[in-house]
Amino acid sequence: MARPAAALWGAVVFMPVGVNYGAFILLWLAFLVGGDWRERAQRVRHHPLWWPVVFYMAWTLLVLAFGKHYPQTPGNTLHGLRIAATVLAALALTRDETVWALRAFLAMAVAGLVLIGLHALIGFPPFPPFDALLELVGNKSISNALLLTIVATGAALLGFEALHGPHRWRAVIAFGVVAAVLAVISQTLPSRTSMLGFLLAMVLAGLHRWRRELRSFALALLLGGAVIGVAVWQSPTVQQRFEKGVQEIEAAQAGAVSEGSWVVRFYMYRDTALMMADRPIFGWGIGGWTEQWHLRGPKLLADYNMPHNDFLWMGSQAGVPGAFSLLLIMIVGLRQAWRRQDLTGRFAFAAMVVLTVGTSLNSALRDAQIGLSLLWVAMLYLRCVQEPGEPWRNVLTLSGRAPRLHRP
């Protein structure tokens, strides 16, 4: 039962958050009735992320037990535990289940790109399950842009590999997918976080590929970065959004208050850092950020309930150890992907970079609109790192059943 449940969650990541919660619950129910808890528990227990997740959960519950409580405490506690449950769910999958979940995700990503293209060309009435994919309508659209960014980085990596093989036509298809995604995240779902995530993921994935050939990497970075940078920067939308962001930061530094995206982040990051400085060990308690923000932040921005940076969110509520526990999950994930030097490792490394950028510049974990989908997909890529052979080939080919899990 877990395989179709995992595939279902992979297929609905672009849909509204309620559908993703349904898939999340269904997968855990499948685990409960599947009767293979011992095997799954052993698999999770042997994964390098096990102890970072345990530390994160233990510290969160410790602060919850002894810290101050607020009206927002129940909701923040559930979001914190949901983050850990999402990571553990991905790590508990077998190889076959992981492959099918990624197949479903990539199939829906391609279908989504086709849907966006048709909507741009011929237009059609609102389509509620995919509204956030067809136009910018809040954080779910940001989530979809980040998910497509993971697809674009993977396609680019496949394209570069295909250039060195006998089937160079595959590179044309791969780079076509990259171009389509870049058009989406710069035009249909304009997202500075996604654009920065793509550029950073490509640079670091290149370093992953050519870590022993730094001269080749520097040349590829210079040429590839110039081409991609010029191509993206030619978009008036991209120029306007980044120029507007710089203007917003300058205005915020001068004391201006507005609901501009980067103005909001300027005040949130500054004031949340001060919250951490005031209570660096145990923080203000789970759910305490909102009350402190109302006391410290500009009145115009009082309606926000998260600081658009999950490390600061944890740090303000659970102190420096809380922020470090969340950061440790990212670091260990990045390290595991970095250590695997093949294409499977690069896919996972790029996905983890995009996740880390989203977590640093948005609430990519705390906000379920983003976190239920983005964290799940990134962990699926990371789950493949523990598998022998080339699991990505099983994802991209439907012929034959994926090999069974290599048990730890």
C-alpha positions in Angstrom: 0.0 0.0 0.0 2.9 2.4 0.6 4.0 2.5 -3.0 0.7 3.9 -4.4 0.5 6.2 -1.4 4.0 7.5 -2.0 3.3 7.9 -5.7 0.1 9.8 -4.9 2.0 12.3 -2.7 4.5 12.7 -5.5 1.7 13.4 -8.0 -0.2 16.0 -5.9 2.7 18.2 -4.8 1.6 21.0 -7.2 -2.0 20.9 -5.8 -3.4 22.8 -2.8 -2.0 22.2 0.7 -5.1 20.3 1.8 -4.5 17.6 -0.9 -0.9 17.3 0.3 -2.0 16.9 3.9 -4.3 14.1 2.7 -1.5 12.3 0.9 0.8 12.8 3.9 -1.8 11.1 6.2 -2.5 8.4 3.7 1.2 7.5 3.5 1.5 7.2 7.3 -1.7 5.1 7.4 -0.2 2.8 4.7 2.9 2.5 6.9 0.7 1.6 9.9 -1.2 -1.2 8.2 1.7 -2.4 6.0 3.2 -4.7 8.7 6.8 -4.0 7.9 7.6 -1.5 10.6 10.7 -3.3 11.8 12.3 -3.1 8.3 11.3 0.6 7.9 12.5 1.5 11.4 15.9 -0.2 10.8 16.2 1.8 7.5 15.5 5.1 9.2 17.6 4.3 12.2 20.7 3.7 10.0 20.3 6.9 8.0 22.7 9.7 8.8 19.7 12.1 9.3 18.3 10.0 12.1 20.1 11.7 15.0 19.8 15.3 13.7 16.0 14.7 13.4 15.9 13.2 17.0 17.9 16.2 18.3 15.5 18.6 16.5 12.4 16.8 17.9 13.8 16.4 21.4 14.8 20.0 21.8 11.4 21.2 20.4 9.6 19.0 22.9 11.9 20.1 25.7 11.2 23.8 25.1 7.5 23.0 24.7 7.4 21.3 28.1 9.3 23.9 30.1 8.8 27.1 28.0 6.1 29.7 28.0 2.9 28.9 26.0 1.0 31.1 23.6 -2.2 31.0 21.4 0.1 30.0 18.5 1.8 27.2 20.5 -0.4 24.3 19.3 -0.1 25.3 15.6 3.7 25.9 15.8 4.2 22.6 17.6 2.2 20.7 14.9 4.2 22.4 12.1 7.5 21.5 13.9 6.5 17.8 14.3 5.1 17.7 10.7 8.6 18.7 9.5 10.2 15.8 11.3 7.4 13.4 10.1 7.9 14.4 6.5 11.7 13.7 6.7 11.1 10.3 8.4 8.4 9.3 5.9 10.8 9.8 3.0 13.6 7.9 4.7 11.3 5.0 5.6 10.5 4.3 1.9 11.9 1.3 0.1 13.8 1.9 -3.1 10.8 0.9 -5.2 8.5 3.2 -3.4 11.0 6.1 -3.7 11.3 5.5 -7.4 7.6 5.6 -8.0 7.2 8.7 -5.9 9.8 10.5 -8.0 8.3 9.2 -11.2 4.9 10.7 -10.2 6.5 14.0 -9.3 8.4 14.3 -12.5 5.4 13.2 -14.6 3.2 15.9 -13.0 6.0 18.5 -13.4 6.1 17.8 -17.2 2.3 17.9 -17.3 2.3 21.1 -15.3 4.7 22.7 -17.8 2.4 21.7 -20.7 -0.6 23.1 -18.8 1.2 26.4 -18.2 2.1 26.6 -21.9 -1.5 25.9 -23.0 -2.8 28.5 -20.6 -0.4 31.1 -22.0 -1.2 30.2 -25.6 -5.0 29.7 -25.7 -6.2 30.4 -22.2 -9.0 28.6 -20.4 -11.2 29.2 -17.3 -9.9 28.9 -13.8 -8.8 25.4 -12.9 -8.8 25.3 -9.0 -6.5 22.3 -8.4 -3.8 24.0 -10.4 -4.6 27.8 -9.9 -1.3 28.3 -8.0 0.6 26.7 -11.0 -1.0 28.9 -13.6 -0.6 32.3 -11.9 1.0 33.8 -8.8 -1.5 33.4 -6.0 0.5 33.2 -2.7 3.0 30.9 -1.1 1.7 27.8 -2.9 2.9 29.4 -6.2 6.3 30.0 -4.5 6.3 26.3 -3.6 5.5 25.3 -7.2 8.2 27.6 -8.5 10.8 26.0 -6.2 9.6 22.5 -7.1 10.1 23.3 -10.8 13.5 24.7 -10.0 14.5 21.3 -8.7 13.3 19.8 -12.0 15.3 22.4 -13.9 18.5 21.7 -12.1 18.1 18.0 -12.6 17.3 18.5 -16.3 20.4 20.7 -16.7 22.6 18.1 -15.0 21.2 15.4 -17.3 21.8 17.6 -20.3 25.4 18.2 -19.5 25.9 14.4 -19.0 24.2 13.7 -22.4 26.6 16.0 -24.2 29.4 13.6 -23.4 27.5 10.5 -24.4 26.2 8.8 -27.6 22.7 10.2 -27.4 23.2 13.9 -27.6 19.7 14.5 -28.7 18.7 13.9 -25.1 20.6 17.1 -24.2 18.2 19.1 -26.5 15.2 17.8 -24.6 16.8 18.4 -21.2 17.8 22.0 -22.0 14.4 22.5 -23.4 12.9 21.7 -20.0 15.4 24.0 -18.4 14.4 26.9 -20.7 10.7 26.2 -20.0 11.1 26.3 -16.3 13.2 29.5 -16.4 10.4 31.1 -18.4 7.9 30.0 -15.8 9.9 31.2 -12.7 10.7 34.5 -14.4 7.3 35.2 -16.0 4.3 33.1 -14.9 5.4 32.5 -11.3 8.1 35.2 -10.8 10.2 34.1 -7.8 13.5 35.7 -6.9 14.0 32.8 -4.4 13.7 30.3 -7.2 16.0 32.2 -9.5 18.6 32.5 -6.9 18.1 28.8 -5.9 18.6 27.7 -9.5 21.8 29.7 -10.0 23.3 28.7 -6.7 22.3 25.0 -7.2 23.9 25.0 -10.7 27.1 26.5 -9.4 27.5 24.1 -6.5 26.4 21.1 -8.6 29.2 22.1 -11.0 31.6 22.1 -8.1 30.3 18.7 -7.1 30.9 17.4 -10.7 34.4 19.0 -11.2 35.7 19.0 -7.7 38.9 17.4 -8.9 39.1 19.5 -12.1 38.8 23.1 -10.8 40.2 24.6 -14.0 37.4 22.9 -16.1 34.9 24.0 -13.5 36.0 27.6 -13.5 35.8 27.6 -17.3 32.4 26.0 -17.3 31.2 28.4 -14.6 32.4 31.4 -16.6 30.8 30.3 -19.9 27.6 28.7 -18.5 27.1 31.5 -15.9 27.5 34.1 -18.6 25.0 32.5 -21.0 22.4 31.7 -18.3 22.9 35.1 -16.6 22.5 37.1 -19.8 19.5 35.0 -20.9 17.7 35.4 -17.6 18.6 39.1 -17.1 17.2 40.0 -20.5 13.7 39.5 -19.1 12.2 42.8 -18.1 10.3 41.1 -15.3 13.5 39.8 -13.7 15.3 43.1 -14.0 12.3 44.9 -12.4 11.9 42.5 -9.5 15.6 42.6 -8.6 15.8 46.4 -9.0 12.7 46.8 -6.9 14.2 44.5 -4.2 17.4 46.7 -4.0 15.2 49.8 -3.8 13.2 48.2 -1.0 16.3 47.3 1.1 17.6 50.9 0.7 14.3 52.3 1.7 14.1 50.0 4.8 17.6 51.0 5.8 16.5 54.6 5.7 13.6 53.8 8.0 10.7 53.4 5.5 8.1 50.9 6.2 6.0 49.2 3.5 4.7 45.7 2.6 7.4 45.3 -0.1 8.8 41.8 0.0 12.4 42.8 0.9 11.3 45.6 3.3 9.3 43.0 5.2 12.3 40.6 5.3 14.7 43.4 6.4 12.6 44.2 9.5 11.8 40.5 10.2 15.4 39.4 10.0 16.7 42.3 12.2 14.0 42.0 14.9 14.1 38.2 15.0 17.9 38.2 15.4 17.4 40.5 18.3 14.9 38.0 19.8 17.5 35.3 19.6 20.1 37.6 21.2 17.8 38.3 24.1 17.1 34.6 24.9 19.9 32.6 23.1 19.4 29.3 25.0 15.7 28.4 25.2 14.2 31.2 23.2 10.8 32.7 23.8 8.9 29.4 23.7 7.2 27.5 20.9 4.8 29.9 19.3 6.4 32.9 20.9 7.6 34.6 17.7 4.2 36.2 16.9 3.9 37.9 20.2 7.4 39.2 20.1 6.9 40.4 16.6 3.9 42.4 17.6 5.9 44.1 20.3 9.0 44.8 18.2 8.0 45.0 14.5 6.4 47.9 12.6 2.7 48.1 13.2 2.0 48.0 9.5 3.5 44.5 9.3 1.8 43.1 12.4 -0.3 40.5 10.6 2.6 38.2 9.7 3.0 34.9 11.6 6.4 33.8 10.5 9.8 35.5 9.8 10.4 34.1 6.3 13.5 32.3 7.5 13.0 29.0 9.3 16.4 29.1 11.1 15.4 32.4 12.7 11.9 31.0 13.4 13.4 28.1 15.4 16.1 30.3 16.9 13.6 32.9 18.2 11.3 30.2 19.8 13.8 27.5 20.8 17.1 29.4 21.1 20.4 28.8 19.3 20.2 25.1 19.9 16.8 25.0 18.1 18.2 26.9 15.1 21.2 24.7 15.1 19.1 21.5 15.2 17.3 22.6 12.0 20.5 23.7 10.4 22.1 20.4 11.2 19.4 18.5 9.2 20.3 20.6 6.2 24.1 20.3 6.7 23.9 16.5 7.1 21.7 16.2 4.0 24.0 18.3 1.9 27.0 16.3 3.2 25.5 13.0 2.3 24.7 14.2 -1.2 28.2 15.7 -1.6 29.9 12.5 -0.6 28.2 10.5 -3.4 30.2 11.6 -6.5 27.9 10.4 -9.2 24.7 11.8 -10.9 22.5 10.5 -8.1 24.5 12.5 -5.6 24.4 15.6 -7.8 20.6 15.4 -8.2 20.2 15.2 -4.4 22.8 17.9 -3.8 21.1 20.3 -6.1 17.7 19.5 -4.5 19.1 20.1 -1.0 20.6 23.4 -2.1 17.2 24.6 -3.5 15.6 23.5 -0.2 18.2 25.3 1.9 17.8 28.5 -0.2 14.0 28.3 0.3 14.4 27.8 4.0 16.8 30.8 4.3 14.8 33.2 2.2 11.2 32.0 2.9 9.4 29.7 5.3 10.0 26.7 3.2 9.6 24.3 6.2 7.3 26.1 8.6 4.7 27.1 6.0 2.9 23.9 5.0 2.0 25.5 1.7 5.6 25.2 0.8 7.1 22.7 3.3 4.7 19.8 2.7 5.8 19.6 -1.0 9.3 21.0 -1.2 10.7 19.1 1.8 9.1 15.8 0.7 10.6 16.0 -2.8 14.0 17.0 -1.6 14.0 14.1 0.8 13.0 11.7 -2.0 16.1 12.8 -3.9 18.2 12.4 -0.7 16.7 9.0 -0.1 18.2 7.8 -3.4 21.7 8.6 -2.2 21.7 5.6 0.2 20.9 3.2 -2.7 23.5 1.3 -4.7 23.7 1.5 -8.5 22.0 4.3 -10.4 18.5 4.7 -9.0 17.8 7.7 -11.2 17.8 5.4 -14.3 14.9 3.5 -12.7 13.1 6.8 -12.2 13.4 7.8 -15.8 12.6 4.4 -17.4 9.3 2.7 -16.9 10.6 -0.7 -18.1 11.1 -3.2 -15.4 10.7 -3.1 -11.7 13.2 -1.2 -9.6 15.7 -3.4 -7.7 14.7 -4.2 -4.1 16.2 -2.2 -1.3 19.7 -3.0 -0.2 19.1 -3.6 3.5 21.5 -1.9 5.9 
